[in-house]
Amino acid sequence: MSPQNAAAISRLEHLTKRIQKPNSLVRIRGKVSAVTGSHIATRGITSFVTVGDLVGVEAGSRQVLAEVLSLHEDSADIQLLDSTASVAIDSTVEVVGPFSMAPADQWRGRVINALAEPIDGKGPLPEGPVSRVLHGTPPNSMERGMVGDGVRTGVKAIDVFMPLCLGQRVGIFAGSGVGKSTLLSMLSRSPGFDTVIVALVGERGREVMEFVTETLGDALERAVVVVSTSDEAASRRKMVPLVATAIAEHFRDEGQNVLLMMDSVTRYAHALRELALASGEPPVARGYPPSVFGKLPQLLERAGPGPGGIGSITAFYAVLVDGDNHNEPVADTMRGILDGHVVLDRAIAASGRFPAVDVLASISRLANKAWKPDERKIAQDMRRLISLFEESKDLRTLGGYQPGADPELDKAVGFVPRLYSALHQSNLDPPCPDSFATVARLTRPPGQQQP
């Protein structure tokens, strides 16, 4: 046996240890009956699998895993988890069962793939005492706790204008290249959380190492990073958010305050769309089949406060708005489910202001619970001045603004540029411990600044 074949067999045996077989004493096998560009049709296993189960498929001299996409009366459609494998007609298919894993505290500081295998070269992962399936259920709505107290993220624009509570779920909406990943890296360093779970869905391969070593940096010690790159099969890209959420639930159930970050939920929706179309589901909204809009809330509702208020999952979901259209189907659906949204604007990024948060378009639905009474009044006053400043932009550009004609506008013109400068923050800056105090100090008029 060649070393390559031995390594492949050892890897498959390691995976099957974490997979719940329907009957460990019986090996159920079938055959490949058709191979298309989108899926593989099989026969002989239909009565023994359900949608989402894994099967092993003979691919030349090795066996690879595949996911069951759909079931018919006498056949089952599957898709390989290894996009490089080649499968022939009459290849053997063996039922493996639902995928499960057993997260442990020692997973912190590790980088894993969609199958919960380590890819960081630091050795095997220990297994915890509790096995978890991918498609977990959220706590009962009448049993889960209320959202917790306000939590400081260390990002000034968020802490001042859209503060968060423990257990809140927030979307970061932006087009490509506007700073979603950079903002997530800044949030990962927040001292308000015990453990950070990062899901990189369909990420560029060259950016994974950069994100882990440079962007996360020291924060990796309390983080678990789950990765699938853009070249991997849709089944793997779909699994990453489910694996990351299941790991977050493990730490939540231990009573920890967990920060879950996903970049991006749009690429998760793209993977769902690809799999649904391959199984024959019709598109209904810009190419998205109906099941996509059913599976998004199933994933998102798993975040939030834990049962009885013990532990919480505070979640940030990056939403890549296609063509900068914030009303496209995925973005519109996400806004309706989440507890707030942070909008990043391309024009703000082009002007050199980072993070490029559009304060007027962003909102936290739990801000009133997170703000102190005096903070609420200050934030609302500053938002009003920003609105005046932005509404008068054309007037000032055309030279129609005359100082002294409108005292409120005068105040806005004098204050807002200093505020924008105060909110500037890069991913190289440490988390801001007191955003309100820092902004107040930096927005004092010239001559009143204090060291």
N, C-alpha and C positions, 0 to 999 in steps of 0.2 A: 504494500500500500504506500502510495506516494505521501510525502509530508503534507502536501496541499489537501489531499483527500482526508488524511487523518485529522488535520486541523478543522476542516469543514464538519466532519462527523462529531468531533468534540464540542464544537460550537453549538450544533443542533441539539446535542444531548444536554448541554448546559441550559439552553432555552427551554426545552421541554420539561425541565424540572419545575419551572414556574408556570406551567400551563396545565389547567385542569382538564385531564382527559375524561371523556364520557365513561370509559370503562378501561381501566389500566390492564385488564386481563385479556382484552380482545383488541386486535389490530384491524381496524376497518379501512378497507382500501377500495379505490375505484380507479377509473382511467380517464385520461384527457381525451375528449371527443372533438374539440375544435379549438383553434387558436386564432384570435383576431387581434387587431391593433389596440383594442381597448380592454379586452378581458379574455379569459380562458374558460371554455365550457367543459364540464366534467360529468361523468355518469357513475352511478353506483354508490354515492355517498349522501344523496339527498335526504334520506330518512334519519341521518345520524348527525347532522350539523344544523346550526342556525346562522342567520346573517350576523357577521362579525367574528365568527369562529375562525381559527387558523387551521390550515392543512399543510402537510408537507408534500412537495411536488418534485418528482424526479426530473432533474435538469442535467442531462449528460451523465457524468460520473458523480454528481453530487445531488443533494436534496436541499431545496430552498423552501422557505415559508411563503404562504399566500393567504389572503383574506377572502372569506366568502362574501360576495357582493349581493347575490340574489339567488332565490330558490325557485325552481319550476317543478312540474310534476315528476319528471324523470331526469332532470339535470340540475346542476348548480354552477353558477358563474363565479369565478374567482379572479383575483388580481394578485400578481406576484409582489412581494415586498422587496425583492431584489430586481431592479429594473434592467440589470445587465444579463440576467439569466436567459437561456434559450430552452424552450420546452417543445417537445415533439408530440404528434398524435400518438395515442396509446401509452403515453408515459404514466407511471404509477402515481396515484394520489392517495395519501394516507391522512385520515382524520387525526388532528392533534387536539383541538378543543379551544375553549375560551382562554385568552391570554390573561395572566395575573402576575402580580409581583408582590414582594414583601419589603417595603422601604424600611430603612433603619436610620438612626441618628447619624451613623458614620457615613451616610451618603453626602453629608454637607462637605463642600469643598471639591466635589467631583463633577465631571462632565460625562453625560451618558447619551445614548442614542434613543430612537423611538422604541426599541425593544428592551430598554433598561439595561443595556450593556455598557460597560465603561469604555470610553474612547480616549481617555486622557493618559493612558500608559501607567497608571498608578496601581495596577493590580485589580483583582476581582472585587466585586461589591459584596459586603456581608448582607445577610438576609435578616429582616426583623421577624417578630413573632406573629404578625397579622398579615394575612394575604389579602390583597386588594385587586379587584377587577377594574378594567378601564372605565366601564360605564357605570360609575357609582351614582347613587341617588342623593340629592340634597337633603338636609335635615327637614323634618316635618315643619311646615310654616308656623304651627302653633307651639312647637317645642324648641325651635332655635331661639337664641337670645336676641336682644335688641342690639343695634349698633353701639359700639363703645364710645368712649370719650374722643375728643379731637386728638389727632396725631400730627406731629410736625414732620414734614417731608424733607425740610432743609432747602427746598426750592422756593425762593422768595415770592415769585409770581403766583404760585399755587397756594402757599400758606397765607398770603394776604387776601387774595381775591376769591379763591375757591377752596377753602380749607376742607380737610377730609376728616372722617371719623374711622375708627378701627372697624373693619368689616364692610367698608364701602367699596363699590365697584365703579370704576371710572374708565372712560374711553379717551384715548389720545388720538384725535382726528387730524390727519394731514395728508398732503400729497407726498410723492416720493422726493427724498432729498431735502426735506424741510427741518429735520431734526428729531424725529420720533425716537430713534435708537439712542441718540445722545441724551434726550430727556429721561429715558428709562434708565440709562446708566447713572444719571444723577440721583434718581429716586432710589436706586439700589443701595446707595450709601446712607440712606436715612437711618438714624439711630433708633427710630421708634419701633423697629421690628426685630424679632428674634431670629427668624430664618427667611431667606429670600429664595424663591423658586423662579427660574427664568426659562421660558419656552421660546426657542428660536425656530420658527416654522418656515420652511422653505428659504432659509438664509443663504446668502452668497457664501460659498465655501471659503473664499479667501478672507472673509471677515470674522469667521468663528474664532480663530486664535487671537485675533486683534481684540475682539470683544471680551474674551475670557481674561487675557493677560493685561491689557491696557485699560479697557473701559471699566471692567469690574475691579481689577487690581486686588487690593486687600479684601474687598467685599466678598471675594470668592470663598473665603474661609467659612462664611456662614451661608453659602448659597449652593443650590443644586441647579445645574444648567442642563437642559434637555434640548438636543439639537437634531434637526433634519435639514439637509441642504436642498437647494432648489432642484438638483438633478435627481433626487431620490423619488421613488414611486409615490403616487398620491396616497396609497394606503399608509405609508410611513409618515408622510406629512400630516395626515389626519390623526395619527396616533399620538403625536408629540403633545398637543394640548391636553389630551386625556391622561397621558402619563404624568405630565406636570401637575395637573389638578389632583390626581390621586396621591401624589407625593405630598402636595400641600395639605391634603386632608389628613395624612398621617401626622404631620407636625401640628396641625390644628387640634387633633384629638388628644395630643399630649399637653394641651393647654397653652400652646405658643401663639403669639401674634405673628402671622405669616404674611409676607408680601409676595404675591403672585404676579408676574409680569409676562405678558405674551406679545411677541412681535413676529407676525401680526395675525390678528384674527381674520383679516381679509384673505390671507393665503390659506388659512384653515378652511374658509368658505370655498375658496377655489378648489381645494382638494376634495371637499364634499361634493362640489358640483361635478368634478371630473368622474368621481366614482358613481354618482347618481345617474349621470348621463350614460355611463358604460353599462349600467344595469337596466337601461331602457326607460328611465323616468323622463317625462317631457319637461322642457324648459318653460317657465312661466313669466319670469321677470328678468330681462336682460341676460338670458341664458341660464339663470339659476332655477333649478327644480324646486318644487314645494318643500321637499324634505330638508333642504338647507336651512330654511327659516324655522323649521321645527327643532333642528338639532342645536342651533345657536343658543336659545334659552336653556336647553337641557344642560349645556356646558356652563353657561354663565351663572345659573342659579346654584351651582355647587359651591361657588365662592360666597363669602359673607360670614356672619357670626356663626359659631358652632352651636350644637345642642346645649341648651341650658346656659348659654353665654360663656361657656368654657372654651377659650381659644377662638381665633377668628382668622379669616382669609381676606385681606385687603387686596384688591386686584386692580391692575392697570392693563387694559387691552389696547394695543396700538391698532388703529383702523386706517388702512391705506385707502384713501378716497380716490377712486379711479378718475383720472382727468380733472382732479381738484373739484369734483362734483359732490358736494356734501349731502345731496339728496339721492345718491345712488342707492340701490336696494339694501346692501349690507350695512352701510353707514346709517341709513334711516332706521333699520331694524335695531341696530345696536343702541342708538340714542333712546329708543323706546324702552329698552330693557335696563340700561345702566342707571346708576345713581348720580350721574354727572358726566360732563365731557369737557376736555381741554382741547381747544382748537388751535392748531399751529398754522400760521398764515405765511404764504410764500413771499408776499410783499414785505412783511416784517423781517423775515430772514434775509431778504435781499438788501434791506437797509442796514444790516449788521447788528440787529438786536436779537440776542439769544438769551434764554430760549424764546423762540418766536411765538409767544403765547398771545392770542387775540383776546384780551381781557373782556371786552364787551360781548364776544360770542361764546365765551366759556362760562360754565356754571357748575356749582356743586349743589345738589339737591339737599344736602345735609349741612350746608354752611351755617345756618342759624344755630345748629346744635354745636358746631365746632368753634364758632366765634365766641369770645367774651363780649358782654354788652358794649363796652367802649370800642372794641375792635370792629364790631359790626358797623357802628356809626362812622368810624374812620374810613373803613373800606367802601361803604356806600357813598360817602362824600367824594372819595377819590375816583370812584367809578363815574360819578356824575361829571366831574371835571374832565375826565378822559373823553366822555361822550361829547361834551361841549367843544373840546379841542379838536376832535376828529371831524365833527360836523362842520366846523368853521375852516377846514383845511382849504377848500376851494376859494373861500372868501379871502383868506390870508394870502394864498398864492397869487390871486389877481390884484392884490393891493387894496382891497376894500375894507380891511380891518383898520380901525382907528382907535388907538389906546384911549381909554377914558369914556368911550361911548357905552360900554357894557362892563360894569365892574366884575361880574362873574366870569365873563370871557377873558378879561384881563388877568384874573386870578388863574384861570386854566392855562393861558398862554405862558404865564410865568412859572407855573408849577409842574405841568405835565412833562415837559422835556427833562426836568430834574428827576421826576418819578421814573421815566423810561430808563434813564441812566442808572438809577438806583436798583432797578429790577434786573439789570444785565448780570448774567451769571454764566460761567462756562463749566464744562464738566471737569476742568482742572481745579476749580474752586472747591474748598471744603463745604459741607452742608452748613447752611446758615442756622445758628442755634436760636435766634430770635428775630424773625423776619420783620415784624412790626417795628421793633426798636431800631433795626438796621435801616429800614426804609425811612423812618422818621428822621434819623440822623443825617442820611444822605440827601434828603430833600429840603433841608433847611436852606434858606436863601444865602447867597455868598456873604461872607463876613460873620455868619452865625454858626458855621460848621465847627464841630468839636472833634477832637482826635479820637 
